[in-house]
Amino acid sequence: MSTSIHGIVEAQSWADAQLWLPVVDAGFILRQDYGAFARLFGVRNSLGAVPFAQARGFPKDFSGTDVLDLFQKQANPYLDGDVFCYSPSWLGWDEMQRIDWSPYDLDWKLLFNLMKSLSEFPDFSDLRLVVWFDN
């Protein structure tokens, strides 16, 4: 069974520090990369890697309320028949800047560079990548 990643890049508003806004659907950028899943989030970790952000859950102020509703309404993790969603986690922009992206595939580098550009946008005070996985 294969594993896919889903995610949202969120930006924190300068105007309201309590407000996180979804700005990029990372699921359209990121491909199936078990090495990256293992090194970053501990998912499919046959490498034995020490992940940066294993199973942190969703941030308490996560903007994806529709995603949270799906996770919270289910007594078991099966959300839609055979789709099994699990291991929500997140990486803050400060953490992402400390990662050596050279061993990662182009899609991860693209996402990092996109977030770097967004970090220069004056209306955003912070960024984070929120992810979850499915089989």
VEXLO-152905 format. One record per residue (C-alpha): residue in one letter; x, y, z. Coordinates in pm, whole numbers, always signed. Example, Ala and Ser with C-alpha at 12.3 -4.5 7.8 and 13.67 -1.06 7.14 Angstrom:
BEGIN
@type->A | c1->+1230 | c2->-450 | c3->+780
@type->S | c1->+1367 | c2->-106 | c3->+714
REM end
This chain:
BEGIN
@type->M | c1->+0 | c2->+0 | c3->+0
@type->S | c1->+141 | c2->+341 | c3->-95
@type->T | c1->+150 | c2->+654 | c3->+119
@type->S | c1->+68 | c2->+1005 | c3->+0
@type->I | c1->+127 | c2->+1340 | c3->+167
@type->H | c1->-122 | c2->+1624 | c3->+196
@type->G | c1->-52 | c2->+1963 | c3->+339
@type->I | c1->-107 | c2->+2334 | c3->+365
@type->V | c1->+141 | c2->+2619 | c3->+396
@type->E | c1->-6 | c2->+2865 | c3->+641
@type->A | c1->+90 | c2->+3228 | c3->+700
@type->Q | c1->+39 | c2->+3416 | c3->+1022
@type->S | c1->-113 | c2->+3759 | c3->+975
@type->W | c1->+74 | c2->+4070 | c3->+1093
@type->A | c1->-262 | c2->+4231 | c3->+1162
@type->D | c1->-384 | c2->+3950 | c3->+1390
@type->A | c1->-123 | c2->+3719 | c3->+1546
@type->Q | c1->-399 | c2->+3470 | c3->+1632
@type->L | c1->-492 | c2->+3430 | c3->+1267
@type->W | c1->-325 | c2->+3171 | c3->+1043
@type->L | c1->-425 | c2->+3176 | c3->+678
@type->P | c1->-395 | c2->+2890 | c3->+426
@type->V | c1->-182 | c2->+3022 | c3->+139
@type->V | c1->-55 | c2->+2716 | c3->-53
@type->D | c1->-193 | c2->+2366 | c3->-102
@type->A | c1->+135 | c2->+2177 | c3->-60
@type->G | c1->-30 | c2->+1853 | c3->-172
@type->F | c1->-16 | c2->+1979 | c3->-530
@type->I | c1->+361 | c2->+2030 | c3->-506
@type->L | c1->+486 | c2->+1739 | c3->-296
@type->R | c1->+523 | c2->+1393 | c3->-447
@type->Q | c1->+550 | c2->+1052 | c3->-289
@type->D | c1->+900 | c2->+1048 | c3->-135
@type->Y | c1->+942 | c2->+799 | c3->+147
@type->G | c1->+1292 | c2->+924 | c3->+227
@type->A | c1->+1159 | c2->+1276 | c3->+284
@type->F | c1->+858 | c2->+1143 | c3->+476
@type->A | c1->+1095 | c2->+950 | c3->+705
@type->R | c1->+1354 | c2->+1227 | c3->+758
@type->L | c1->+1101 | c2->+1504 | c3->+812
@type->F | c1->+803 | c2->+1336 | c3->+980
@type->G | c1->+898 | c2->+978 | c3->+1073
@type->V | c1->+643 | c2->+831 | c3->+831
@type->R | c1->+746 | c2->+512 | c3->+642
@type->N | c1->+1072 | c2->+535 | c3->+833
@type->S | c1->+1259 | c2->+224 | c3->+720
@type->L | c1->+1573 | c2->+442 | c3->+716
@type->G | c1->+1580 | c2->+466 | c3->+1093
@type->A | c1->+1607 | c2->+844 | c3->+1054
@type->V | c1->+1555 | c2->+1078 | c3->+1346
@type->P | c1->+1269 | c2->+1294 | c3->+1213
@type->F | c1->+1248 | c2->+1670 | c3->+1257
@type->A | c1->+877 | c2->+1676 | c3->+1341
@type->Q | c1->+729 | c2->+1334 | c3->+1414
@type->A | c1->+357 | c2->+1314 | c3->+1499
@type->R | c1->+313 | c2->+1662 | c3->+1647
@type->G | c1->-54 | c2->+1661 | c3->+1558
@type->F | c1->-227 | c2->+1961 | c3->+1411
@type->P | c1->-139 | c2->+2304 | c3->+1552
@type->K | c1->-405 | c2->+2418 | c3->+1799
@type->D | c1->-475 | c2->+2721 | c3->+1577
@type->F | c1->-469 | c2->+2533 | c3->+1245
@type->S | c1->-661 | c2->+2710 | c3->+968
@type->G | c1->-783 | c2->+2388 | c3->+804
@type->T | c1->-1102 | c2->+2345 | c3->+1002
@type->D | c1->-1251 | c2->+2122 | c3->+733
@type->V | c1->-953 | c2->+1886 | c3->+769
@type->L | c1->-981 | c2->+1896 | c3->+1149
@type->D | c1->-1351 | c2->+1815 | c3->+1125
@type->L | c1->-1274 | c2->+1504 | c3->+924
@type->F | c1->-1019 | c2->+1385 | c3->+1178
@type->Q | c1->-1227 | c2->+1469 | c3->+1485
@type->K | c1->-1565 | c2->+1337 | c3->+1368
@type->Q | c1->-1435 | c2->+986 | c3->+1319
@type->A | c1->-1415 | c2->+739 | c3->+1606
@type->N | c1->-1162 | c2->+552 | c3->+1394
@type->P | c1->-912 | c2->+697 | c3->+1146
@type->Y | c1->-1097 | c2->+578 | c3->+835
@type->L | c1->-1234 | c2->+893 | c3->+681
@type->D | c1->-1369 | c2->+782 | c3->+348
@type->G | c1->-1394 | c2->+409 | c3->+295
@type->D | c1->-1044 | c2->+285 | c3->+218
@type->V | c1->-864 | c2->+615 | c3->+280
@type->F | c1->-664 | c2->+604 | c3->+600
@type->C | c1->-536 | c2->+943 | c3->+718
@type->Y | c1->-276 | c2->+963 | c3->+992
@type->S | c1->+35 | c2->+1130 | c3->+1139
@type->P | c1->-58 | c2->+1497 | c3->+1122
@type->S | c1->+240 | c2->+1716 | c3->+1197
@type->W | c1->+391 | c2->+2053 | c3->+1114
@type->L | c1->+718 | c2->+2238 | c3->+1067
@type->G | c1->+763 | c2->+2605 | c3->+1148
@type->W | c1->+946 | c2->+2835 | c3->+909
@type->D | c1->+1229 | c2->+2879 | c3->+1161
@type->E | c1->+1278 | c2->+2499 | c3->+1165
@type->M | c1->+1260 | c2->+2469 | c3->+787
@type->Q | c1->+1540 | c2->+2722 | c3->+750
@type->R | c1->+1771 | c2->+2497 | c3->+957
@type->I | c1->+1720 | c2->+2190 | c3->+737
@type->D | c1->+1982 | c2->+2098 | c3->+477
@type->W | c1->+1762 | c2->+2063 | c3->+169
@type->S | c1->+2040 | c2->+1935 | c3->-61
@type->P | c1->+1948 | c2->+1563 | c3->-29
@type->Y | c1->+1579 | c2->+1631 | c3->-94
@type->D | c1->+1403 | c2->+1608 | c3->-430
@type->L | c1->+1313 | c2->+1911 | c3->-638
@type->D | c1->+954 | c2->+1929 | c3->-509
@type->W | c1->+1072 | c2->+1985 | c3->-150
@type->K | c1->+1325 | c2->+2246 | c3->-265
@type->L | c1->+1051 | c2->+2419 | c3->-463
@type->L | c1->+825 | c2->+2428 | c3->-157
@type->F | c1->+1109 | c2->+2566 | c3->+58
@type->N | c1->+1187 | c2->+2838 | c3->-199
@type->L | c1->+819 | c2->+2924 | c3->-228
@type->M | c1->+799 | c2->+2960 | c3->+149
@type->K | c1->+1117 | c2->+3169 | c3->+145
@type->S | c1->+951 | c2->+3408 | c3->-101
@type->L | c1->+634 | c2->+3417 | c3->+111
@type->S | c1->+843 | c2->+3498 | c3->+421
@type->E | c1->+940 | c2->+3826 | c3->+253
@type->F | c1->+578 | c2->+3928 | c3->+204
@type->P | c1->+515 | c2->+4216 | c3->+448
@type->D | c1->+166 | c2->+4103 | c3->+554
@type->F | c1->+292 | c2->+3773 | c3->+699
@type->S | c1->+473 | c2->+3749 | c3->+1033
@type->D | c1->+541 | c2->+3373 | c3->+1023
@type->L | c1->+490 | c2->+3059 | c3->+813
@type->R | c1->+446 | c2->+2688 | c3->+876
@type->L | c1->+388 | c2->+2369 | c3->+680
@type->V | c1->+110 | c2->+2148 | c3->+816
@type->V | c1->+94 | c2->+1793 | c3->+677
@type->W | c1->-93 | c2->+1462 | c3->+710
@type->F | c1->-66 | c2->+1132 | c3->+527
@type->D | c1->-293 | c2->+868 | c3->+380
@type->N | c1->-268 | c2->+517 | c3->+240
REM end
